[in-house]
Amino acid sequence: MNITIFGASGRTGQQLVIQALERGHHVTAYVRRPESLSVQHPGLRVITGILDEPDKLREAIAGADACLSVLGGNSLRKRSVAFTNGIDRIVTLMEQEGVPRFIYMSSVGAGESRSYLPQPLRFLIADVMLRVPLADHQANEQRIVNSTLQWTIVRPGGLADGPATGKCQHGSDKTVFKSNASIPRADVAAFMLDQLTGAAYVKKAVWLKV
């Protein structure tokens, strides 16, 4: 499968790239700085660009079977217009290019998943510490939901480094996250790639935890 990964040079993005290549996918990685992506592989194409370059974005998206985003804002205090406008451009270009499948990594605490966090964690995380990033994710989720794409929104708990556990729990029904809930990025990447061939969570938002 031909897939395009946005945010490919980040810690979760590099897990996506590595695991996608191991599964035999042809990967286009969209990055701001090519030197930040340490992976080299004959099945990997790297496109250097930023989110306000529609021609570069179109080059990355055209011909793909699916796109995956692990992008995020870069501030806890200020809304990222570049991030939300960038997701809007990606969605629009996917619709124009006929790329049907979009898998977007958001976060628990966005949308209705705010209620999955117990108090006082809900207040500390959703209303104080991550209020701004969650607002960006919520805006992006709304844009994606209103699109014509076959989308899946993935909402993991706190992201951790380390090897995959293979014990990822997931669902779209209501759940409760423990105060110390975290999940390895490798598990999140594996789950997102599984969705390329699964239909259980098409047009659904799904929580992830271990």
Number of C-alpha atoms within 10 A of each C-alpha: 14 16 24 28 26 25 21 28 25 16 16 23 24 23 20 30 29 19 16 24 17 11 11 11 16 20 26 23 26 27 22 17 13 16 10 12 19 9 14 11 11 8 14 18 14 18 18 14 17 16 20 15 11 15 11 15 22 17 14 26 27 15 15 21 17 21 25 25 23 22 22 19 17 11 11 14 12 12 17 19 11 14 20 23 15 20 24 18 18 24 23 18 20 26 15 12 14 17 20 16 23 26 26 24 24 27 24 26 25 22 18 11 21 18 17 18 22 13 11 9 16 18 15 13 17 21 14 13 14 18 19 19 22 25 18 20 27 19 16 22 23 11 15 24 16 9 15 15 20 18 24 26 24 25 25 26 24 15 18 16 13 11 10 15 11 13 10 16 13 16 16 15 9 11 13 12 20 13 13 8 16 17 22 22 23 25 28 26 23 17 18 23 20 12 17 19 9 10 12 11 17 18 18 16 23 22 24 23 22 16
